[in-house]
Amino acid sequence: MRLLFYRHLHSLPSPCRYCPASSYPLKRSIHMNPFTPALPVEEAEVPKTHVLHRKLSGARLFILNRPEKLNALNLAMIRNIAPQLKAWDVSKLAKVILMKGANEGKFSVGDDVLDIIHKVNTKDPDALYYFQEKSALVQMISTLSTPYVSILDGYACGALGLFAHGPFRIATEKTIFSMPEPSLGVTFNAGSSFFLPKLDGGIGTYLALTGTRVEGLDAFYAGIASHYIPSSKLPALEDRLIDLETSEHDIIQRVLEKFSEPLPAKRIGFSQSIRESIDRCFRHDQVEDIIKSLDEEKQTSWTRETRHKLLSMSPTSLRVTLKALRKSKNMSLIDCLKMEFDLMQKFLVTKDFHEGVEGSLLNKPRRKPQWDPPTLHDITDEDIEQLYFTKPSPNSLTLPSSMDLFNYPYARFSLPTEEDVRLAVTGEGREFGFEGRLTTVDEVIFWFEKGHKKKAGVKEKVMDILKRKTYIIFDADNNGKEVLQWNKAP
């Protein structure tokens, strides 16, 4: 069924100041197989060279090859990847699937927003088919039975959907991750609202609202990547993966760990002071409260820069993104994908999206976007709830499968999270019900190193968490023994 842009004037409310006058609502639900193009696609429209396929022994490789656009994704690339990924996942000959970018220093910069804007302006339904089919691809990546390895050797800005939901995510010293959406006057997609809340403390909210870059080893310690491997070792790693004759995830993990090389770091992801400030400031549910908390912190270059970033973003994008993050905390991946698809339909016809893309990407030199409304005071949370979350968009998301996630099944291959350590120290984790909680630093470190099979970086990450989030008390019931206590304060 074709999805079209319509003039539907009689059913529209009076002109809304948050939407451009030239916008038309989208009508009719999508009912289609996301891996079969609903519209006739000419061969010339599917530049297969933009995604290269390789079969090397038991390995199957996708190589993003659109260097002139920094490997930005378009609908043709999604339609290139999805059916082949499905075929490789059911093939007994495919032992491991790799996703990487061609050309040194590039993975992908995410959605090709210039192409999307052009399709919106010409009322081309492919603007929405892109997000429909990308959502289906994200669901497939998250539920693959074949091990999936993404190599983030370069830009991974806005490309979260291609790697975040997979079990193995390799960062190198060249990795650059960011969430640029609020600076473009739009909100996230590709299951970001499922992935980001699972990062430690307020990190996910901080990255989603500020667009701050996380690079190299920091991406590993922040939980964005599951492994850190120097770029120089990647050819040898690929050769080893190619030679594998098994598709067992635990074997892939052992191979990756042999190439892992976390360097000694003075800080684990963020400096302790910034990390604590992130948790204190970005725990709030209102953008104004976040800004107020930043003002109440000891003033540093970080607090001033963070405040400036927030105030330069689209107010509408900030409010919608924060509300979506809070709503998604207990949602499944499919529910998050449906929410994001609904929100994207609304953003595609807002002035802010067009203004953000033009100001940031089209104008040379760049100019500051003129947001509408211009400030947070001009649009309230009540406005956001009514405009973006109360009434559903005309098109509902359909997915090829009902397979869903509430948690990532292969989280054990990544570093322990702050929540993992909290459950161990407080004894609230199910595995601690019989023997009781862990009470000393050595016990906690031993537990996690053993559980993660001495994974590189585990000791450093756990020690950083304990340093920030615990303190020592003297247990009167245990002969005054020193024991760890979890600090509940943000």
Secondary structure by P-SEA (a helix, b strand, c coil): cbbbbbbcccccccccccccccbbbbccccccccccccccccccccccccbbbbbcccbbbbbbccccccccccaaaaaacaaaaaaaaacccccbbbbbbccccccccccaaaaaaaaaaaccaaaaaaaaaaaaaaaaaaccccbbbbbccccccccccccccccbbbbcccbbbbbccccccccccccccccccccccaaaaaaacccccccaaaaaaaccccccccccaaaaaaaaaaacccccaaaaaaaaaaaccccccccccccaaaaaaaaaccccccaaaaaaaaaaccccaaaaaaaaaaaaccaaaaaaaaaaaaaaccccaaaaaaaaaaaaaaaaacaaaaaaaaacccccccccccccccccccccaaaaaaacccccccbbbbbccccccccccccccccccaaaaaaaaaccccccccccccccaaaaaaaaaaaaccccaaaaaaaaaaaccbbbbbcccccccbbbbbbccc
